[in-house]
Amino acid sequence: MDKYDFRKDFCNRLTQLRMNKNISARDMSLTLGLSESYINKIENEKALPSMSTFFDICDFFRITPQDFFNMNEPFPHDIAIAVAEMNQMNKDQLSRMIAFMKDINHKK
């Protein structure tokens, strides 16, 4: 049985989230109060963050650790906002929103 490469997935996910936020690895590192090459080292699989720094990274992206590891969700913060808004809708509004989203997705 092949060994699963968690490190590679972690590093790729960090890169994906950072790029979706349109911020450089250097700027992200400095914003987190880390050395300017810290995020770059993680993305290049040369380092992994401590748990404390991992939580700071999640805070930076405004996501939960669970969201971080949900590799199928490229924009977890935006999805959380959309779900929060949909939770405030009545049944009719939600049905219309679902129909609208299906229409958009089928026109791709």
LUMFI-240996 format. One record per residue: chain; y, x, z of N, C-alpha, C in turn. Coordinates in Angstrom, 2 decimals, padded with zeros to 5 digits. Layout:
! residues N
{kette->A | n_py->Y | n_px->X | n_pz->Z | ca_py->Y | ca_px->X | ca_pz->Z | c_py->Y | c_px->X | c_pz->Z}
...
***
This chain:
! residues 108
{kette->A | n_py->-001.18 | n_px->000.84 | n_pz->000.00 | ca_py->000.00 | ca_px->000.00 | ca_pz->000.00 | c_py->001.25 | c_px->000.89 | c_pz->000.00}
{kette->A | n_py->002.20 | n_px->000.55 | n_pz->-000.87 | ca_py->003.43 | ca_px->001.33 | ca_pz->-000.96 | c_py->004.33 | c_px->001.05 | c_pz->000.23}
{kette->A | n_py->005.02 | n_px->002.08 | n_pz->000.65 | ca_py->005.98 | ca_px->001.95 | ca_pz->001.75 | c_py->007.28 | c_px->001.38 | c_pz->001.21}
{kette->A | n_py->007.81 | n_px->000.37 | n_pz->001.89 | ca_py->009.07 | ca_px->-000.27 | ca_pz->001.48 | c_py->010.24 | c_px->000.64 | c_pz->001.83}
{kette->A | n_py->011.17 | n_px->000.78 | n_pz->000.93 | ca_py->012.31 | ca_px->001.68 | ca_pz->001.12 | c_py->013.53 | c_px->000.93 | c_pz->001.67}
{kette->A | n_py->013.55 | n_px->000.74 | n_pz->002.99 | ca_py->014.65 | ca_px->000.03 | ca_pz->003.63 | c_py->015.97 | c_px->000.77 | c_pz->003.49}
{kette->A | n_py->015.91 | n_px->002.09 | n_pz->003.56 | ca_py->017.13 | ca_px->002.90 | ca_pz->003.47 | c_py->017.85 | c_px->002.64 | c_pz->002.14}
{kette->A | n_py->017.10 | n_px->002.66 | n_pz->001.06 | ca_py->017.68 | ca_px->002.45 | ca_pz->-000.27 | c_py->018.32 | c_px->001.06 | c_pz->-000.36}
{kette->A | n_py->017.62 | n_px->000.04 | n_pz->000.12 | ca_py->018.16 | ca_px->-001.32 | ca_pz->000.10 | c_py->019.42 | c_px->-001.42 | c_pz->000.95}
{kette->A | n_py->019.41 | n_px->-000.78 | n_pz->002.12 | ca_py->020.59 | ca_px->-000.80 | ca_pz->002.99 | c_py->021.78 | c_px->-000.19 | c_pz->002.27}
{kette->A | n_py->021.57 | n_px->000.97 | n_pz->001.69 | ca_py->022.65 | ca_px->001.69 | ca_pz->001.02 | c_py->023.16 | c_px->000.91 | c_pz->-000.19}
{kette->A | n_py->022.24 | n_px->000.33 | n_pz->-000.96 | ca_py->022.64 | ca_px->-000.47 | ca_pz->-002.12 | c_py->023.41 | c_px->-001.71 | c_pz->-001.70}
{kette->A | n_py->022.99 | n_px->-002.34 | n_pz->-000.60 | ca_py->023.69 | ca_px->-003.54 | ca_pz->-000.14 | c_py->025.11 | c_px->-003.19 | c_pz->000.31}
{kette->A | n_py->025.26 | n_px->-002.10 | n_pz->001.02 | ca_py->026.59 | ca_px->-001.67 | ca_pz->001.44 | c_py->027.49 | c_px->-001.45 | c_pz->000.22}
{kette->A | n_py->026.95 | n_px->-000.78 | n_pz->-000.79 | ca_py->027.71 | ca_px->-000.53 | ca_pz->-002.02 | c_py->028.10 | c_px->-001.85 | c_pz->-002.68}
{kette->A | n_py->027.15 | n_px->-002.78 | n_pz->-002.77 | ca_py->027.42 | ca_px->-004.08 | ca_pz->-003.40 | c_py->028.55 | c_px->-004.82 | c_pz->-002.67}
{kette->A | n_py->028.45 | n_px->-004.90 | n_pz->-001.36 | ca_py->029.47 | ca_px->-005.62 | ca_pz->-000.59 | c_py->030.83 | c_px->-004.94 | c_pz->-000.69}
{kette->A | n_py->030.83 | n_px->-003.62 | n_pz->-000.65 | ca_py->032.09 | ca_px->-002.89 | ca_pz->-000.75 | c_py->032.74 | c_px->-003.10 | c_pz->-002.12}
{kette->A | n_py->031.95 | n_px->-003.02 | n_pz->-003.16 | ca_py->032.48 | ca_px->-003.20 | ca_pz->-004.51 | c_py->032.96 | c_px->-004.63 | c_pz->-004.73}
{kette->A | n_py->032.25 | n_px->-005.61 | n_pz->-004.16 | ca_py->032.69 | ca_px->-007.00 | ca_pz->-004.27 | c_py->034.03 | c_px->-007.21 | c_pz->-003.57}
{kette->A | n_py->034.29 | n_px->-006.41 | n_pz->-002.55 | ca_py->035.56 | ca_px->-006.49 | ca_pz->-001.83 | c_py->036.64 | c_px->-005.66 | c_pz->-002.52}
{kette->A | n_py->036.23 | n_px->-004.90 | n_pz->-003.51 | ca_py->037.15 | ca_px->-004.08 | ca_pz->-004.32 | c_py->037.91 | c_px->-003.07 | c_pz->-003.47}
{kette->A | n_py->037.16 | n_px->-002.32 | n_pz->-002.68 | ca_py->037.75 | ca_px->-001.26 | ca_pz->-001.86 | c_py->036.93 | c_px->000.02 | c_pz->-002.06}
{kette->A | n_py->037.60 | n_px->001.13 | n_pz->-002.05 | ca_py->036.90 | ca_px->002.41 | ca_pz->-002.23 | c_py->036.14 | c_px->002.77 | c_pz->-000.96}
{kette->A | n_py->035.14 | n_px->003.61 | n_pz->-001.13 | ca_py->034.37 | ca_px->004.07 | ca_pz->000.03 | c_py->035.28 | c_px->004.84 | c_pz->000.99}
{kette->A | n_py->036.19 | n_px->005.61 | n_pz->000.44 | ca_py->037.13 | ca_px->006.37 | ca_pz->001.28 | c_py->038.01 | c_px->005.44 | c_pz->002.10}
{kette->A | n_py->038.60 | n_px->004.44 | n_pz->001.42 | ca_py->039.49 | ca_px->003.51 | ca_pz->002.14 | c_py->038.73 | c_px->002.72 | c_pz->003.20}
{kette->A | n_py->037.51 | n_px->002.33 | n_pz->002.88 | ca_py->036.71 | ca_px->001.60 | ca_pz->003.87 | c_py->036.44 | c_px->002.48 | c_pz->005.08}
{kette->A | n_py->036.06 | n_px->003.72 | n_pz->004.83 | ca_py->035.80 | ca_px->004.67 | ca_pz->005.93 | c_py->037.01 | c_px->004.80 | c_pz->006.83}
{kette->A | n_py->038.16 | n_px->005.01 | n_pz->006.22 | ca_py->039.38 | ca_px->005.20 | ca_pz->007.00 | c_py->039.78 | c_px->003.92 | c_pz->007.75}
{kette->A | n_py->039.60 | n_px->002.76 | n_pz->007.12 | ca_py->039.91 | ca_px->001.49 | ca_pz->007.78 | c_py->039.04 | c_px->001.30 | c_pz->009.02}
{kette->A | n_py->037.79 | n_px->001.76 | n_pz->008.94 | ca_py->036.87 | ca_px->001.66 | ca_pz->010.08 | c_py->037.11 | c_px->002.75 | c_pz->011.12}
{kette->A | n_py->038.03 | n_px->003.66 | n_pz->010.84 | ca_py->038.32 | ca_px->004.73 | ca_pz->011.78 | c_py->037.30 | c_px->005.86 | c_pz->011.74}
{kette->A | n_py->036.67 | n_px->006.02 | n_pz->010.59 | ca_py->035.64 | ca_px->007.04 | ca_pz->010.41 | c_py->036.15 | c_px->008.15 | c_pz->009.51}
{kette->A | n_py->035.38 | n_px->009.21 | n_pz->009.36 | ca_py->035.79 | ca_px->010.28 | ca_pz->008.45 | c_py->035.84 | c_px->009.72 | c_pz->007.04}
{kette->A | n_py->036.68 | n_px->010.30 | n_pz->006.20 | ca_py->036.91 | ca_px->009.73 | ca_pz->004.87 | c_py->035.67 | c_px->009.70 | c_pz->003.99}
{kette->A | n_py->034.66 | n_px->010.50 | n_pz->004.28 | ca_py->033.44 | ca_px->010.53 | ca_pz->003.44 | c_py->032.27 | c_px->009.77 | c_pz->004.07}
{kette->A | n_py->032.49 | n_px->009.11 | n_pz->005.20 | ca_py->031.39 | ca_px->008.49 | ca_pz->005.94 | c_py->030.65 | c_px->007.43 | c_pz->005.12}
{kette->A | n_py->031.35 | n_px->006.47 | n_pz->004.55 | ca_py->030.71 | ca_px->005.40 | ca_pz->003.79 | c_py->030.03 | c_px->005.98 | c_pz->002.56}
{kette->A | n_py->030.66 | n_px->006.96 | n_pz->001.92 | ca_py->030.05 | ca_px->007.61 | ca_pz->000.78 | c_py->028.72 | c_px->008.25 | c_pz->001.13}
{kette->A | n_py->028.63 | n_px->008.86 | n_pz->002.30 | ca_py->027.37 | ca_px->009.48 | ca_pz->002.74 | c_py->026.29 | c_px->008.44 | c_pz->002.93}
{kette->A | n_py->026.65 | n_px->007.28 | n_pz->003.46 | ca_py->025.66 | ca_px->006.20 | ca_pz->003.62 | c_py->025.21 | c_px->005.72 | c_pz->002.25}
{kette->A | n_py->026.15 | n_px->005.46 | n_pz->001.37 | ca_py->025.80 | ca_px->004.94 | ca_pz->000.05 | c_py->024.97 | c_px->005.92 | c_pz->-000.77}
{kette->A | n_py->025.10 | n_px->007.21 | n_pz->-000.49 | ca_py->024.30 | ca_px->008.22 | ca_pz->-001.18 | c_py->023.04 | c_px->008.60 | c_pz->-000.41}
{kette->A | n_py->022.69 | n_px->007.76 | n_pz->000.56 | ca_py->021.45 | ca_px->007.89 | ca_pz->001.34 | c_py->021.36 | c_px->009.21 | c_pz->002.10}
{kette->A | n_py->022.52 | n_px->009.73 | n_pz->002.52 | ca_py->022.53 | ca_px->010.97 | ca_pz->003.30 | c_py->022.71 | c_px->010.70 | c_pz->004.79}
{kette->A | n_py->023.01 | n_px->009.45 | n_pz->005.12 | ca_py->023.22 | ca_px->009.08 | ca_pz->006.53 | c_py->022.99 | c_px->007.58 | c_pz->006.67}
{kette->A | n_py->022.77 | n_px->007.17 | n_pz->007.89 | ca_py->022.72 | ca_px->005.75 | ca_pz->008.25 | c_py->023.64 | c_px->005.56 | c_pz->009.44}
{kette->A | n_py->024.28 | n_px->004.39 | n_pz->009.54 | ca_py->025.20 | ca_px->004.18 | ca_pz->010.66 | c_py->024.47 | c_px->003.90 | c_pz->011.96}
{kette->A | n_py->025.16 | n_px->004.14 | n_pz->013.06 | ca_py->024.64 | ca_px->003.71 | ca_pz->014.36 | c_py->024.70 | c_px->002.19 | c_pz->014.39}
{kette->A | n_py->024.06 | n_px->001.57 | n_pz->015.36 | ca_py->024.12 | ca_px->000.11 | ca_pz->015.48 | c_py->025.56 | c_px->-000.34 | c_pz->015.69}
{kette->A | n_py->026.29 | n_px->000.38 | n_pz->016.50 | ca_py->027.69 | ca_px->000.03 | ca_pz->016.76 | c_py->028.51 | c_px->000.05 | c_pz->015.47}
{kette->A | n_py->028.33 | n_px->001.08 | n_pz->014.67 | ca_py->029.05 | ca_px->001.19 | ca_pz->013.40 | c_py->028.57 | c_px->000.13 | c_pz->012.42}
{kette->A | n_py->027.28 | n_px->-000.18 | n_pz->012.44 | ca_py->026.76 | ca_px->-001.25 | ca_pz->011.58 | c_py->027.45 | c_px->-002.57 | c_pz->011.90}
{kette->A | n_py->027.62 | n_px->-002.87 | n_pz->013.19 | ca_py->028.31 | ca_px->-004.10 | ca_pz->013.58 | c_py->029.78 | c_px->-004.06 | c_pz->013.14}
{kette->A | n_py->030.40 | n_px->-002.89 | n_pz->013.20 | ca_py->031.77 | ca_px->-002.74 | ca_pz->012.71 | c_py->031.84 | c_px->-002.99 | c_pz->011.20}
{kette->A | n_py->030.83 | n_px->-002.53 | n_pz->010.48 | ca_py->030.75 | ca_px->-002.76 | ca_pz->009.04 | c_py->030.64 | c_px->-004.26 | c_pz->008.75}
{kette->A | n_py->029.78 | n_px->-004.93 | n_pz->009.50 | ca_py->029.65 | ca_px->-006.39 | ca_pz->009.33 | c_py->030.97 | c_px->-007.08 | c_pz->009.62}
{kette->A | n_py->031.65 | n_px->-006.66 | n_pz->010.68 | ca_py->032.97 | ca_px->-007.23 | ca_pz->011.00 | c_py->033.96 | c_px->-006.98 | c_pz->009.87}
{kette->A | n_py->033.89 | n_px->-005.80 | n_pz->009.29 | ca_py->034.78 | ca_px->-005.46 | ca_pz->008.19 | c_py->034.62 | c_px->-006.44 | c_pz->007.03}
{kette->A | n_py->033.36 | n_px->-006.79 | n_pz->006.73 | ca_py->033.08 | ca_px->-007.73 | ca_pz->005.64 | c_py->033.16 | c_px->-009.19 | c_pz->006.08}
{kette->A | n_py->033.35 | n_px->-009.37 | n_pz->007.40 | ca_py->033.42 | ca_px->-010.72 | ca_pz->007.99 | c_py->032.13 | c_px->-011.50 | c_pz->007.73}
{kette->A | n_py->031.00 | n_px->-010.80 | n_pz->007.97 | ca_py->029.68 | ca_px->-011.39 | ca_pz->007.81 | c_py->028.84 | c_px->-011.08 | c_pz->009.04}
{kette->A | n_py->027.73 | n_px->-011.77 | n_pz->009.17 | ca_py->026.79 | ca_px->-011.49 | ca_pz->010.25 | c_py->025.80 | c_px->-010.42 | c_pz->009.80}
{kette->A | n_py->025.11 | n_px->-009.79 | n_pz->010.74 | ca_py->024.05 | ca_px->-008.86 | ca_pz->010.34 | c_py->022.99 | c_px->-009.55 | c_pz->009.46}
{kette->A | n_py->022.71 | n_px->-010.80 | n_pz->009.75 | ca_py->021.76 | ca_px->-011.55 | ca_pz->008.92 | c_py->022.27 | c_px->-011.65 | c_pz->007.49}
{kette->A | n_py->023.57 | n_px->-011.93 | n_pz->007.33 | ca_py->024.16 | ca_px->-011.99 | ca_pz->005.99 | c_py->024.05 | c_px->-010.64 | c_pz->005.28}
{kette->A | n_py->024.22 | n_px->-009.57 | n_pz->006.03 | ca_py->024.15 | ca_px->-008.24 | ca_pz->005.42 | c_py->022.80 | c_px->-008.03 | c_pz->004.75}
{kette->A | n_py->021.73 | n_px->-008.47 | n_pz->005.42 | ca_py->020.39 | ca_px->-008.24 | ca_pz->004.89 | c_py->019.90 | c_px->-009.32 | c_pz->003.93}
{kette->A | n_py->020.72 | n_px->-010.32 | n_pz->003.66 | ca_py->020.37 | ca_px->-011.33 | ca_pz->002.67 | c_py->020.78 | c_px->-010.81 | c_pz->001.30}
{kette->A | n_py->019.89 | n_px->-010.05 | n_pz->000.69 | ca_py->020.19 | ca_px->-009.36 | ca_pz->-000.56 | c_py->020.44 | c_px->-010.31 | c_pz->-001.74}
{kette->A | n_py->020.02 | n_px->-011.56 | n_pz->-001.61 | ca_py->020.19 | ca_px->-012.53 | ca_pz->-002.70 | c_py->021.56 | c_px->-013.20 | c_pz->-002.69}
{kette->A | n_py->022.39 | n_px->-012.85 | n_pz->-001.74 | ca_py->023.70 | ca_px->-013.48 | ca_pz->-001.60 | c_py->024.78 | c_px->-012.41 | c_pz->-001.77}
{kette->A | n_py->025.33 | n_px->-012.28 | n_pz->-002.99 | ca_py->026.30 | ca_px->-011.21 | ca_pz->-003.22 | c_py->027.65 | c_px->-011.40 | c_pz->-002.54}
{kette->A | n_py->028.01 | n_px->-012.64 | n_pz->-002.22 | ca_py->029.32 | ca_px->-012.92 | ca_pz->-001.61 | c_py->029.13 | c_px->-013.74 | c_pz->-000.33}
{kette->A | n_py->028.52 | n_px->-013.17 | n_pz->000.69 | ca_py->028.18 | ca_px->-013.95 | ca_pz->001.89 | c_py->029.38 | c_px->-014.56 | c_pz->002.61}
{kette->A | n_py->030.50 | n_px->-013.86 | n_pz->002.66 | ca_py->031.67 | ca_px->-014.41 | ca_pz->003.35 | c_py->032.18 | c_px->-015.64 | c_pz->002.61}
{kette->A | n_py->032.24 | n_px->-015.57 | n_pz->001.30 | ca_py->032.70 | ca_px->-016.71 | ca_pz->000.50 | c_py->031.75 | c_px->-017.89 | c_pz->000.62}
{kette->A | n_py->030.46 | n_px->-017.62 | n_pz->000.66 | ca_py->029.47 | ca_px->-018.69 | ca_pz->000.82 | c_py->029.66 | c_px->-019.36 | c_pz->002.18}
{kette->A | n_py->029.90 | n_px->-018.57 | n_pz->003.22 | ca_py->030.11 | ca_px->-019.14 | ca_pz->004.55 | c_py->031.34 | c_px->-020.04 | c_pz->004.58}
{kette->A | n_py->032.40 | n_px->-019.64 | n_pz->003.90 | ca_py->033.61 | ca_px->-020.47 | ca_pz->003.83 | c_py->033.30 | c_px->-021.78 | c_pz->003.11}
{kette->A | n_py->032.58 | n_px->-021.68 | n_pz->001.98 | ca_py->032.24 | ca_px->-022.88 | ca_pz->001.21 | c_py->031.38 | c_px->-023.84 | c_pz->002.04}
{kette->A | n_py->030.42 | n_px->-023.31 | n_pz->002.76 | ca_py->029.55 | ca_px->-024.15 | ca_pz->003.59 | c_py->030.36 | c_px->-024.80 | c_pz->004.71}
{kette->A | n_py->031.25 | n_px->-024.05 | n_pz->005.33 | ca_py->032.09 | ca_px->-024.62 | ca_pz->006.39 | c_py->032.94 | c_px->-025.77 | c_pz->005.86}
{kette->A | n_py->033.48 | n_px->-025.60 | n_pz->004.66 | ca_py->034.27 | ca_px->-026.67 | ca_pz->004.05 | c_py->033.40 | c_px->-027.88 | c_pz->003.70}
{kette->A | n_py->032.22 | n_px->-027.62 | n_pz->003.17 | ca_py->031.32 | ca_px->-028.73 | ca_pz->002.82 | c_py->030.84 | c_px->-029.48 | c_pz->004.06}
{kette->A | n_py->030.73 | n_px->-028.79 | n_pz->005.17 | ca_py->030.32 | ca_px->-029.44 | ca_pz->006.42 | c_py->031.33 | c_px->-030.47 | c_pz->006.90}
{kette->A | n_py->032.55 | n_px->-030.38 | n_pz->006.39 | ca_py->033.59 | ca_px->-031.33 | ca_pz->006.78 | c_py->033.68 | c_px->-032.53 | c_pz->005.83}
{kette->A | n_py->032.87 | n_px->-032.52 | n_pz->004.78 | ca_py->032.93 | ca_px->-033.60 | ca_pz->003.79 | c_py->032.07 | c_px->-034.78 | c_pz->004.22}
{kette->A | n_py->032.46 | n_px->-035.96 | n_pz->003.72 | ca_py->031.58 | ca_px->-037.12 | ca_pz->003.91 | c_py->030.51 | c_px->-037.08 | c_pz->002.82}
{kette->A | n_py->029.56 | n_px->-037.98 | n_pz->002.90 | ca_py->028.42 | ca_px->-037.98 | ca_pz->001.98 | c_py->028.86 | c_px->-038.08 | c_pz->000.52}
{kette->A | n_py->029.80 | n_px->-038.96 | n_pz->000.23 | ca_py->030.27 | ca_px->-039.14 | ca_pz->-001.14 | c_py->030.94 | c_px->-037.88 | c_pz->-001.67}
{kette->A | n_py->031.79 | n_px->-037.26 | n_pz->-000.86 | ca_py->032.46 | ca_px->-036.02 | ca_pz->-001.28 | c_py->031.44 | c_px->-034.91 | c_pz->-001.52}
{kette->A | n_py->030.46 | n_px->-034.81 | n_pz->-000.64 | ca_py->029.44 | ca_px->-033.77 | ca_pz->-000.78 | c_py->028.62 | c_px->-034.00 | c_pz->-002.05}
{kette->A | n_py->028.27 | n_px->-035.24 | n_pz->-002.34 | ca_py->027.51 | ca_px->-035.54 | ca_pz->-003.56 | c_py->028.31 | c_px->-035.15 | c_pz->-004.80}
{kette->A | n_py->029.61 | n_px->-035.43 | n_pz->-004.80 | ca_py->030.45 | ca_px->-035.05 | ca_pz->-005.94 | c_py->030.56 | c_px->-033.53 | c_pz->-006.06}
{kette->A | n_py->030.66 | n_px->-032.85 | n_pz->-004.92 | ca_py->030.74 | ca_px->-031.38 | ca_pz->-004.94 | c_py->029.45 | c_px->-030.77 | c_pz->-005.50}
{kette->A | n_py->028.33 | n_px->-031.31 | n_pz->-005.09 | ca_py->027.04 | ca_px->-030.81 | ca_pz->-005.60 | c_py->026.95 | c_px->-031.03 | c_pz->-007.10}
{kette->A | n_py->027.35 | n_px->-032.22 | n_pz->-007.57 | ca_py->027.33 | ca_px->-032.50 | ca_pz->-009.01 | c_py->028.25 | c_px->-031.54 | c_pz->-009.76}
{kette->A | n_py->029.41 | n_px->-031.26 | n_pz->-009.20 | ca_py->030.37 | ca_px->-030.33 | ca_pz->-009.80 | c_py->029.76 | c_px->-028.93 | c_pz->-009.90}
{kette->A | n_py->029.14 | n_px->-028.45 | n_pz->-008.83 | ca_py->028.53 | ca_px->-027.12 | ca_pz->-008.83 | c_py->027.39 | c_px->-027.04 | c_pz->-009.84}
{kette->A | n_py->026.57 | n_px->-028.07 | n_pz->-009.92 | ca_py->025.48 | ca_px->-028.08 | ca_pz->-010.89 | c_py->026.04 | c_px->-028.04 | c_pz->-012.31}
{kette->A | n_py->027.12 | n_px->-028.79 | n_pz->-012.55 | ca_py->027.74 | ca_px->-028.81 | ca_pz->-013.87 | c_py->028.24 | c_px->-027.42 | c_pz->-014.25}
{kette->A | n_py->028.91 | n_px->-026.77 | n_pz->-013.32 | ca_py->029.41 | ca_px->-025.41 | ca_pz->-013.57 | c_py->028.26 | c_px->-024.45 | c_pz->-013.85}
{kette->A | n_py->027.23 | n_px->-024.48 | n_pz->-013.04 | ca_py->026.10 | ca_px->-023.57 | ca_pz->-013.20 | c_py->025.33 | c_px->-023.78 | c_pz->-014.49}
{kette->A | n_py->025.28 | n_px->-024.98 | n_pz->-014.99 | ca_py->024.56 | ca_px->-025.26 | ca_pz->-016.22 | c_py->025.36 | c_px->-024.95 | c_pz->-017.47}
{kette->A | n_py->026.66 | n_px->-024.71 | n_pz->-017.31 | ca_py->027.52 | ca_px->-024.37 | ca_pz->-018.45 | c_py->027.62 | c_px->-022.87 | c_pz->-018.68}
{kette->A | n_py->026.93 | n_px->-022.07 | n_pz->-017.89 | ca_py->027.02 | ca_px->-020.62 | ca_pz->-018.02 | c_py->026.54 | c_px->-020.15 | c_pz->-019.37}
***
